[in-house]
């Protein structure tokens, strides 16, 4: 069965406070990098079997929905590729 790699991006929803992002922003400014804002999220790379690309996409989206907290996070399927 073919294997696929999905890259999932999980971010905080707009309006949700991001204390980790604020801390990173402060450090960058202290080090001389003028930034307007920083938001911290998670990137997950998941390798899994699927029969077709369509099935792989469905599985990847299902995993994203399970891994993101729907109250405060959103997920995006950033990339999906078949592995050799």
C-alpha positions in Angstrom: 0.0 0.0 0.0 1.4 3.5 -0.9 2.6 5.8 1.9 1.8 9.5 2.1 3.3 12.3 4.1 0.9 15.1 5.2 2.1 18.4 6.7 -0.4 19.9 9.1 -0.3 23.4 10.4 -2.1 24.1 13.7 -2.6 27.7 14.7 -4.4 29.7 17.3 -7.7 31.3 16.1 -7.7 35.0 15.6 -8.5 36.8 18.9 -7.0 34.0 21.0 -4.1 35.4 23.2 -0.7 33.9 22.3 1.6 34.4 25.3 4.4 32.3 23.7 4.2 34.4 20.5 4.4 37.6 22.7 7.5 36.2 24.4 9.2 35.4 21.1 8.3 38.8 19.8 9.9 40.5 22.8 13.1 38.5 22.5 13.3 39.3 18.7 12.9 43.0 19.5 15.4 42.9 22.3 17.9 41.3 19.8 17.4 44.1 17.3 14.9 42.6 14.9 12.0 45.0 14.4 8.9 42.8 14.2 5.2 43.8 14.3 3.9 40.6 15.8 4.7 36.9 16.2 2.2 34.0 16.5 3.4 30.5 17.5 1.8 27.3 16.1 2.6 23.7 15.5 3.7 21.9 12.3 3.2 18.1 12.2 4.5 15.8 9.6 2.6 12.5 9.6 3.4 9.5 7.4 0.6 6.9 6.9 -0.7 4.4 4.4 -3.6 5.1 2.0 -4.8 3.4 -1.2 -5.2 6.7 -3.2 -4.4 10.4 -3.0 -8.1 11.2 -2.3 -8.1 8.7 0.6 -4.8 10.2 1.9 -6.3 13.7 1.9 -9.4 12.5 3.7 -7.3 10.8 6.4 -5.0 13.8 6.7 -8.0 16.2 7.2 -9.5 13.8 9.8 -6.2 13.7 11.7 -6.1 17.5 11.6 -9.6 17.8 13.1 -8.6 15.4 15.9 -5.3 17.1 16.7 -6.6 20.7 16.7 -8.6 22.0 19.7 -11.7 23.4 17.9 -12.4 25.9 20.6 -9.1 27.8 20.1 -7.2 26.3 17.1 -7.6 25.9 13.4 -5.7 23.5 11.2 -4.5 23.7 7.6 -3.4 20.8 5.4 -0.2 22.5 4.1 1.1 19.7 1.9 0.4 16.1 1.0 2.7 13.9 -1.1 3.2 10.2 -1.9 6.4 8.8 -0.7 8.6 6.7 -2.9 
